Amino acid sequence: MDLAVTRKNGAVEDHGAESGYRIDIERLQKLLPHRYPMLMVDRIVDVVRGHSAVGIKNVTMNEPYFQGHFPGHPVVPGVMLVESMAQTSAALVLESLGQDAEGKVVYFMFIDNAKFRRPVTPGDQLRIRVVKERQRGNVWKFTGVAMVDGQIVAEAAYAAMIINPAELPSRKF
């Protein structure tokens, strides 16, 4: 299962990637706590449990952040691109763990080397490839690359921790 990626002039080519199964929106909503307007993935394809997946996000003019980012020149905020990577990874983790993940959520721990290459605008389809670099206990480390039309638009390395929210100290607001 070779998921090697070659970069040529900003384009990404997959070599020998084994296609896995899909996670549709109904399954995503069972795996992730996010809902509109914070759900940043429409479906996930090419899932290879415990290893990699490709999230799909169809960017429309109806995204709420376009009202202020930027009026007259809508651009997806970079932080939302990283969030789409994180959500794709979280769904991969929870799907990979199966019943061991019941009732658990995935929290960001850190983001490294985030790079933004070109603007993402309404009408673009984001393809978010995430690959698990390593796992130790309940901590998973990933690399993510977001692409539009085969061109890299953003990339980052990041880690997340899988936690049962019932085990967290309670907060009173």
KELO-402706 format. One record per atom (N, C-alpha, C): residue number from 1; atom name; chain; x, z negated, y; residue in one letter. Coordinates in steps of 0.2 Angstrom, whole numbers. Layout:
<atoms>
k; a; c; c1; c3; c2; r
NUM; CA; A; X; Z; Y; A .
...
</atoms>
This chain:
<atoms>
k; a; c; c1; c3; c2; r
1; N; A; 4; 0; -6; M .
1; CA; A; 0; 0; 0; M .
1; C; A; 4; 0; 6; M .
2; N; A; 7; 6; 8; D .
2; CA; A; 11; 6; 14; D .
2; C; A; 7; 8; 20; D .
3; N; A; 8; 3; 25; L .
3; CA; A; 4; 4; 31; L .
3; C; A; 9; 6; 37; L .
4; N; A; 14; 10; 35; A .
4; CA; A; 19; 11; 40; A .
4; C; A; 16; 15; 46; A .
5; N; A; 18; 14; 52; V .
5; CA; A; 16; 18; 58; V .
5; C; A; 22; 21; 61; V .
6; N; A; 21; 27; 63; T .
6; CA; A; 26; 31; 67; T .
6; C; A; 23; 32; 74; T .
7; N; A; 28; 31; 79; R .
7; CA; A; 26; 32; 86; R .
7; C; A; 30; 38; 88; R .
8; N; A; 26; 43; 91; K .
8; CA; A; 29; 49; 93; K .
8; C; A; 25; 50; 100; K .
9; N; A; 29; 50; 106; N .
9; CA; A; 26; 51; 112; N .
9; C; A; 20; 47; 113; N .
10; N; A; 20; 41; 111; G .
10; CA; A; 14; 37; 112; G .
10; C; A; 9; 37; 107; G .
11; N; A; 9; 42; 103; A .
11; CA; A; 4; 44; 98; A .
11; C; A; 6; 39; 91; A .
12; N; A; 1; 37; 88; V .
12; CA; A; 2; 34; 82; V .
12; C; A; -1; 38; 76; V .
13; N; A; 4; 38; 71; E .
13; CA; A; 2; 42; 64; E .
13; C; A; 2; 37; 59; E .
14; N; A; -3; 36; 54; D .
14; CA; A; -3; 32; 48; D .
14; C; A; 0; 36; 43; D .
15; N; A; 4; 33; 39; H .
15; CA; A; 7; 36; 33; H .
15; C; A; 6; 32; 27; H .
16; N; A; 1; 35; 23; G .
16; CA; A; 0; 32; 16; G .
16; C; A; -5; 26; 17; G .
17; N; A; -9; 25; 22; A .
17; CA; A; -13; 19; 23; A .
17; C; A; -19; 20; 17; A .
18; N; A; -19; 15; 13; E .
18; CA; A; -25; 14; 9; E .
18; C; A; -31; 12; 12; E .
19; N; A; -36; 16; 12; S .
19; CA; A; -43; 14; 15; S .
19; C; A; -46; 9; 11; S .
20; N; A; -48; 4; 14; G .
20; CA; A; -52; -1; 11; G .
20; C; A; -59; 0; 12; G .
21; N; A; -63; -6; 12; Y .
21; CA; A; -70; -6; 14; Y .
21; C; A; -72; -7; 21; Y .
22; N; A; -78; -7; 23; R .
22; CA; A; -80; -8; 29; R .
22; C; A; -84; -15; 30; R .
23; N; A; -84; -17; 36; I .
23; CA; A; -88; -23; 38; I .
23; C; A; -92; -21; 44; I .
24; N; A; -99; -21; 43; D .
24; CA; A; -104; -18; 48; D .
24; C; A; -105; -24; 52; D .
25; N; A; -109; -22; 58; I .
25; CA; A; -111; -27; 63; I .
25; C; A; -115; -33; 60; I .
26; N; A; -119; -32; 55; E .
26; CA; A; -123; -38; 53; E .
26; C; A; -118; -43; 49; E .
27; N; A; -113; -40; 46; R .
27; CA; A; -108; -44; 42; R .
27; C; A; -104; -48; 48; R .
28; N; A; -102; -44; 53; L .
28; CA; A; -98; -47; 58; L .
28; C; A; -101; -53; 61; L .
29; N; A; -108; -52; 62; Q .
29; CA; A; -111; -58; 66; Q .
29; C; A; -112; -64; 61; Q .
30; N; A; -111; -63; 55; K .
30; CA; A; -111; -68; 50; K .
30; C; A; -104; -72; 50; K .
31; N; A; -99; -67; 51; L .
31; CA; A; -92; -70; 51; L .
31; C; A; -90; -73; 57; L .
32; N; A; -92; -70; 63; L .
32; CA; A; -89; -72; 69; L .
32; C; A; -95; -76; 73; L .
33; N; A; -93; -81; 77; P .
33; CA; A; -98; -84; 82; P .
33; C; A; -100; -80; 88; P .
34; N; A; -96; -75; 90; H .
34; CA; A; -96; -71; 96; H .
34; C; A; -103; -67; 96; H .
35; N; A; -106; -67; 102; R .
35; CA; A; -112; -63; 103; R .
35; C; A; -111; -59; 109; R .
36; N; A; -115; -54; 111; Y .
36; CA; A; -115; -51; 117; Y .
36; C; A; -116; -56; 123; Y .
37; N; A; -112; -55; 128; P .
37; CA; A; -107; -50; 129; P .
37; C; A; -100; -51; 127; P .
38; N; A; -99; -56; 123; M .
38; CA; A; -92; -57; 121; M .
38; C; A; -90; -54; 114; M .
39; N; A; -94; -51; 110; L .
39; CA; A; -93; -48; 104; L .
39; C; A; -89; -41; 106; L .
40; N; A; -83; -41; 104; M .
40; CA; A; -79; -35; 106; M .
40; C; A; -77; -30; 101; M .
41; N; A; -81; -31; 95; V .
41; CA; A; -80; -26; 89; V .
41; C; A; -87; -24; 87; V .
42; N; A; -88; -17; 86; D .
42; CA; A; -94; -15; 83; D .
42; C; A; -94; -15; 76; D .
43; N; A; -88; -13; 73; R .
43; CA; A; -88; -13; 65; R .
43; C; A; -80; -13; 64; R .
44; N; A; -79; -14; 57; I .
44; CA; A; -72; -14; 55; I .
44; C; A; -72; -10; 49; I .
45; N; A; -66; -5; 49; V .
45; CA; A; -65; -1; 43; V .
45; C; A; -59; -2; 40; V .
46; N; A; -57; 1; 35; D .
46; CA; A; -51; 1; 32; D .
46; C; A; -48; -6; 30; D .
47; N; A; -53; -10; 28; V .
47; CA; A; -51; -17; 27; V .
47; C; A; -47; -18; 20; V .
48; N; A; -41; -21; 21; V .
48; CA; A; -37; -22; 15; V .
48; C; A; -37; -30; 15; V .
49; N; A; -41; -33; 11; R .
49; CA; A; -41; -41; 11; R .
49; C; A; -34; -44; 12; R .
50; N; A; -34; -49; 16; G .
50; CA; A; -27; -53; 17; G .
50; C; A; -22; -49; 20; G .
51; N; A; -23; -43; 22; H .
51; CA; A; -17; -39; 25; H .
51; C; A; -19; -35; 31; H .
52; N; A; -24; -31; 32; S .
52; CA; A; -25; -27; 38; S .
52; C; A; -32; -24; 38; S .
53; N; A; -34; -22; 44; A .
53; CA; A; -40; -19; 45; A .
53; C; A; -40; -15; 52; A .
54; N; A; -45; -11; 53; V .
54; CA; A; -46; -7; 59; V .
54; C; A; -52; -8; 62; V .
55; N; A; -52; -12; 68; G .
55; CA; A; -59; -13; 72; G .
55; C; A; -61; -7; 76; G .
56; N; A; -67; -6; 77; I .
56; CA; A; -70; 0; 81; I .
56; C; A; -74; -3; 86; I .
57; N; A; -72; -1; 93; K .
57; CA; A; -76; -3; 98; K .
57; C; A; -78; 3; 102; K .
58; N; A; -84; 4; 103; N .
58; CA; A; -87; 10; 107; N .
58; C; A; -88; 7; 114; N .
59; N; A; -84; 9; 119; V .
59; CA; A; -84; 7; 126; V .
59; C; A; -90; 11; 130; V .
60; N; A; -94; 7; 132; T .
60; CA; A; -100; 10; 136; T .
60; C; A; -100; 8; 143; T .
61; N; A; -103; 11; 148; M .
61; CA; A; -104; 9; 155; M .
61; C; A; -108; 3; 155; M .
62; N; A; -111; 1; 150; N .
62; CA; A; -115; -5; 150; N .
62; C; A; -111; -11; 149; N .
63; N; A; -105; -11; 148; E .
63; CA; A; -101; -17; 147; E .
63; C; A; -101; -21; 154; E .
64; N; A; -103; -28; 153; P .
64; CA; A; -104; -32; 159; P .
64; C; A; -98; -33; 164; P .
65; N; A; -92; -32; 161; Y .
65; CA; A; -86; -33; 165; Y .
65; C; A; -85; -27; 170; Y .
66; N; A; -88; -21; 169; F .
66; CA; A; -87; -16; 173; F .
66; C; A; -90; -17; 180; F .
67; N; A; -95; -21; 181; Q .
67; CA; A; -98; -23; 187; Q .
67; C; A; -93; -25; 192; Q .
68; N; A; -87; -28; 190; G .
68; CA; A; -82; -31; 194; G .
68; C; A; -75; -29; 193; G .
69; N; A; -74; -24; 188; H .
69; CA; A; -68; -22; 186; H .
69; C; A; -68; -15; 184; H .
70; N; A; -67; -11; 188; F .
70; CA; A; -67; -11; 195; F .
70; C; A; -73; -7; 198; F .
71; N; A; -77; -9; 203; P .
71; CA; A; -83; -5; 205; P .
71; C; A; -80; 2; 207; P .
72; N; A; -83; 7; 204; G .
72; CA; A; -82; 14; 206; G .
72; C; A; -76; 17; 202; G .
73; N; A; -72; 13; 198; H .
73; CA; A; -67; 15; 194; H .
73; C; A; -66; 10; 188; H .
74; N; A; -71; 10; 183; P .
74; CA; A; -72; 5; 178; P .
74; C; A; -66; 6; 173; P .
75; N; A; -63; 0; 172; V .
75; CA; A; -57; -1; 167; V .
75; C; A; -58; -7; 163; V .
76; N; A; -57; -7; 157; V .
76; CA; A; -58; -13; 152; V .
76; C; A; -52; -17; 154; V .
77; N; A; -54; -24; 155; P .
77; CA; A; -48; -28; 157; P .
77; C; A; -44; -29; 151; P .
78; N; A; -37; -30; 152; G .
78; CA; A; -32; -31; 147; G .
78; C; A; -34; -36; 142; G .
79; N; A; -36; -42; 145; V .
79; CA; A; -38; -48; 141; V .
79; C; A; -43; -46; 136; V .
80; N; A; -48; -42; 138; M .
80; CA; A; -53; -40; 133; M .
80; C; A; -50; -35; 127; M .
81; N; A; -45; -32; 129; L .
81; CA; A; -42; -28; 123; L .
81; C; A; -39; -32; 118; L .
82; N; A; -35; -38; 121; V .
82; CA; A; -32; -43; 117; V .
82; C; A; -38; -46; 113; V .
83; N; A; -43; -48; 116; E .
83; CA; A; -49; -51; 113; E .
83; C; A; -51; -47; 107; E .
84; N; A; -52; -41; 108; S .
84; CA; A; -54; -36; 102; S .
84; C; A; -49; -36; 97; S .
85; N; A; -43; -37; 98; M .
85; CA; A; -38; -38; 92; M .
85; C; A; -39; -44; 89; M .
86; N; A; -40; -50; 93; A .
86; CA; A; -41; -56; 90; A .
86; C; A; -47; -57; 86; A .
87; N; A; -53; -53; 88; Q .
87; CA; A; -59; -54; 84; Q .
87; C; A; -59; -50; 78; Q .
88; N; A; -55; -44; 78; T .
88; CA; A; -54; -40; 72; T .
88; C; A; -50; -44; 67; T .
89; N; A; -45; -48; 69; S .
89; CA; A; -41; -52; 65; S .
89; C; A; -45; -58; 62; S .
90; N; A; -49; -61; 66; A .
90; CA; A; -53; -66; 64; A .
90; C; A; -58; -64; 58; A .
91; N; A; -61; -59; 59; A .
91; CA; A; -65; -56; 54; A .
91; C; A; -61; -55; 48; A .
92; N; A; -55; -52; 48; L .
92; CA; A; -51; -50; 42; L .
92; C; A; -49; -57; 39; L .
93; N; A; -47; -62; 43; V .
93; CA; A; -46; -69; 40; V .
93; C; A; -52; -72; 36; V .
94; N; A; -57; -72; 39; L .
94; CA; A; -63; -75; 36; L .
94; C; A; -66; -71; 30; L .
95; N; A; -66; -65; 31; E .
95; CA; A; -68; -60; 25; E .
95; C; A; -63; -61; 19; E .
96; N; A; -56; -62; 21; S .
96; CA; A; -51; -63; 16; S .
96; C; A; -52; -69; 12; S .
97; N; A; -53; -75; 16; L .
97; CA; A; -54; -81; 13; L .
97; C; A; -60; -82; 9; L .
98; N; A; -65; -78; 10; G .
98; CA; A; -72; -78; 6; G .
98; C; A; -75; -85; 7; G .
99; N; A; -77; -88; 2; Q .
99; CA; A; -81; -94; 2; Q .
99; C; A; -77; -100; 5; Q .
100; N; A; -70; -100; 5; D .
100; CA; A; -66; -105; 8; D .
100; C; A; -67; -105; 15; D .
101; N; A; -69; -100; 18; A .
101; CA; A; -70; -100; 25; A .
101; C; A; -77; -102; 28; A .
102; N; A; -81; -104; 24; E .
102; CA; A; -88; -106; 26; E .
102; C; A; -88; -111; 31; E .
103; N; A; -91; -110; 36; G .
103; CA; A; -91; -115; 42; G .
103; C; A; -85; -116; 46; G .
104; N; A; -80; -112; 45; K .
104; CA; A; -74; -112; 49; K .
104; C; A; -74; -107; 54; K .
105; N; A; -70; -108; 59; V .
105; CA; A; -69; -103; 65; V .
105; C; A; -62; -102; 66; V .
106; N; A; -60; -97; 69; V .
106; CA; A; -53; -95; 70; V .
106; C; A; -52; -96; 78; V .
107; N; A; -46; -99; 80; Y .
107; CA; A; -44; -101; 87; Y .
107; C; A; -38; -97; 88; Y .
108; N; A; -37; -94; 94; F .
108; CA; A; -31; -92; 96; F .
108; C; A; -26; -97; 97; F .
109; N; A; -19; -96; 95; M .
109; CA; A; -14; -101; 96; M .
109; C; A; -9; -99; 101; M .
110; N; A; -7; -92; 101; F .
110; CA; A; -3; -89; 106; F .
110; C; A; -3; -82; 106; F .
111; N; A; -1; -79; 111; I .
111; CA; A; 0; -71; 112; I .
111; C; A; 7; -70; 114; I .
112; N; A; 10; -65; 111; D .
112; CA; A; 17; -63; 113; D .
112; C; A; 17; -56; 114; D .
113; N; A; 21; -54; 119; N .
113; CA; A; 23; -47; 120; N .
113; C; A; 17; -42; 120; N .
114; N; A; 12; -45; 124; A .
114; CA; A; 6; -40; 126; A .
114; C; A; 8; -35; 130; A .
115; N; A; 7; -29; 129; K .
115; CA; A; 8; -23; 133; K .
115; C; A; 2; -19; 134; K .
116; N; A; 1; -16; 140; F .
116; CA; A; -4; -12; 141; F .
116; C; A; -2; -5; 143; F .
117; N; A; -3; 0; 140; R .
117; CA; A; 0; 7; 141; R .
117; C; A; -4; 11; 145; R .
118; N; A; -11; 11; 145; R .
118; CA; A; -15; 15; 149; R .
118; C; A; -22; 13; 149; R .
119; N; A; -26; 14; 155; P .
119; CA; A; -33; 12; 155; P .
119; C; A; -37; 14; 150; P .
120; N; A; -42; 9; 148; V .
120; CA; A; -48; 11; 144; V .
120; C; A; -54; 11; 148; V .
121; N; A; -58; 17; 147; T .
121; CA; A; -63; 18; 152; T .
121; C; A; -70; 19; 148; T .
122; N; A; -76; 19; 151; P .
122; CA; A; -82; 21; 147; P .
122; C; A; -81; 27; 144; P .
123; N; A; -84; 28; 138; G .
123; CA; A; -84; 34; 134; G .
123; C; A; -78; 34; 129; G .
124; N; A; -73; 29; 129; D .
124; CA; A; -68; 29; 125; D .
124; C; A; -70; 25; 118; D .
125; N; A; -67; 27; 113; Q .
125; CA; A; -68; 23; 107; Q .
125; C; A; -61; 20; 105; Q .
126; N; A; -61; 13; 105; L .
126; CA; A; -55; 9; 103; L .
126; C; A; -55; 9; 96; L .
127; N; A; -49; 10; 93; R .
127; CA; A; -47; 9; 86; R .
127; C; A; -42; 3; 86; R .
128; N; A; -43; -3; 84; I .
128; CA; A; -39; -8; 84; I .
128; C; A; -36; -10; 77; I .
129; N; A; -30; -8; 76; R .
129; CA; A; -27; -9; 70; R .
129; C; A; -23; -16; 70; R .
130; N; A; -25; -20; 65; V .
130; CA; A; -22; -27; 65; V .
130; C; A; -18; -27; 58; V .
131; N; A; -13; -30; 58; V .
131; CA; A; -9; -31; 52; V .
131; C; A; -6; -39; 52; V .
132; N; A; -8; -42; 46; K .
132; CA; A; -5; -49; 45; K .
132; C; A; 2; -49; 44; K .
133; N; A; 6; -52; 48; E .
133; CA; A; 13; -52; 47; E .
133; C; A; 15; -58; 43; E .
134; N; A; 11; -64; 43; R .
134; CA; A; 13; -69; 39; R .
134; C; A; 7; -74; 39; R .
135; N; A; 7; -79; 34; Q .
135; CA; A; 2; -84; 34; Q .
135; C; A; 5; -90; 31; Q .
136; N; A; 4; -96; 35; R .
136; CA; A; 7; -102; 32; R .
136; C; A; 2; -107; 33; R .
137; N; A; -1; -110; 28; G .
137; CA; A; -7; -115; 28; G .
137; C; A; -13; -111; 32; G .
138; N; A; -15; -114; 37; N .
138; CA; A; -21; -112; 40; N .
138; C; A; -19; -108; 47; N .
139; N; A; -13; -106; 47; V .
139; CA; A; -10; -102; 53; V .
139; C; A; -9; -95; 50; V .
140; N; A; -11; -90; 54; W .
140; CA; A; -10; -83; 52; W .
140; C; A; -7; -80; 58; W .
141; N; A; -2; -76; 57; K .
141; CA; A; 1; -72; 63; K .
141; C; A; 0; -64; 62; K .
142; N; A; -1; -61; 67; F .
142; CA; A; -3; -54; 67; F .
142; C; A; 0; -50; 72; F .
143; N; A; 0; -43; 71; T .
143; CA; A; 2; -38; 76; T .
143; C; A; -4; -34; 77; T .
144; N; A; -6; -32; 83; G .
144; CA; A; -11; -28; 84; G .
144; C; A; -10; -22; 89; G .
145; N; A; -12; -16; 87; V .
145; CA; A; -11; -10; 91; V .
145; C; A; -18; -7; 93; V .
146; N; A; -20; -7; 99; A .
146; CA; A; -26; -3; 101; A .
146; C; A; -25; 4; 103; A .
147; N; A; -29; 8; 100; M .
147; CA; A; -28; 15; 102; M .
147; C; A; -34; 19; 104; M .
148; N; A; -34; 24; 108; V .
148; CA; A; -39; 28; 110; V .
148; C; A; -36; 35; 109; V .
149; N; A; -40; 39; 105; D .
149; CA; A; -38; 46; 104; D .
149; C; A; -31; 47; 101; D .
150; N; A; -29; 42; 97; G .
150; CA; A; -22; 42; 94; G .
150; C; A; -17; 40; 99; G .
151; N; A; -18; 38; 105; Q .
151; CA; A; -13; 35; 110; Q .
151; C; A; -14; 28; 110; Q .
152; N; A; -8; 25; 110; I .
152; CA; A; -8; 17; 111; I .
152; C; A; -10; 15; 118; I .
153; N; A; -15; 11; 118; V .
153; CA; A; -17; 8; 125; V .
153; C; A; -15; 1; 126; V .
154; N; A; -14; -3; 120; A .
154; CA; A; -12; -10; 121; A .
154; C; A; -9; -12; 114; A .
155; N; A; -5; -17; 114; E .
155; CA; A; -2; -20; 108; E .
155; C; A; 0; -27; 110; E .
156; N; A; 0; -31; 104; A .
156; CA; A; 2; -38; 105; A .
156; C; A; 4; -41; 98; A .
157; N; A; 7; -46; 99; A .
157; CA; A; 8; -51; 93; A .
157; C; A; 5; -57; 95; A .
158; N; A; 2; -60; 90; Y .
158; CA; A; -2; -67; 91; Y .
158; C; A; -3; -71; 85; Y .
159; N; A; -5; -77; 86; A .
159; CA; A; -7; -81; 80; A .
159; C; A; -13; -85; 81; A .
160; N; A; -16; -86; 75; A .
160; CA; A; -23; -90; 76; A .
160; C; A; -23; -95; 70; A .
161; N; A; -27; -100; 71; M .
161; CA; A; -28; -106; 67; M .
161; C; A; -35; -106; 64; M .
162; N; A; -36; -107; 58; I .
162; CA; A; -43; -107; 55; I .
162; C; A; -44; -115; 55; I .
163; N; A; -50; -117; 58; I .
163; CA; A; -52; -124; 58; I .
163; C; A; -59; -125; 57; I .
164; N; A; -61; -130; 54; N .
164; CA; A; -68; -132; 53; N .
164; C; A; -70; -136; 59; N .
165; N; A; -74; -133; 63; P .
165; CA; A; -76; -137; 70; P .
165; C; A; -78; -144; 69; P .
166; N; A; -81; -145; 63; A .
166; CA; A; -84; -152; 62; A .
166; C; A; -78; -157; 62; A .
167; N; A; -72; -155; 60; E .
167; CA; A; -66; -159; 60; E .
167; C; A; -63; -161; 67; E .
168; N; A; -65; -157; 72; L .
168; CA; A; -62; -158; 78; L .
168; C; A; -65; -164; 82; L .
169; N; A; -61; -167; 86; P .
169; CA; A; -64; -173; 90; P .
169; C; A; -70; -171; 94; P .
170; N; A; -75; -175; 94; S .
170; CA; A; -81; -173; 98; S .
170; C; A; -79; -173; 106; S .
171; N; A; -82; -169; 110; R .
171; CA; A; -81; -169; 117; R .
171; C; A; -88; -170; 120; R .
172; N; A; -88; -174; 125; K .
172; CA; A; -94; -175; 129; K .
172; C; A; -93; -172; 136; K .
173; N; A; -98; -168; 138; F .
173; CA; A; -97; -165; 144; F .
173; C; A; -102; -168; 149; F .
</atoms>
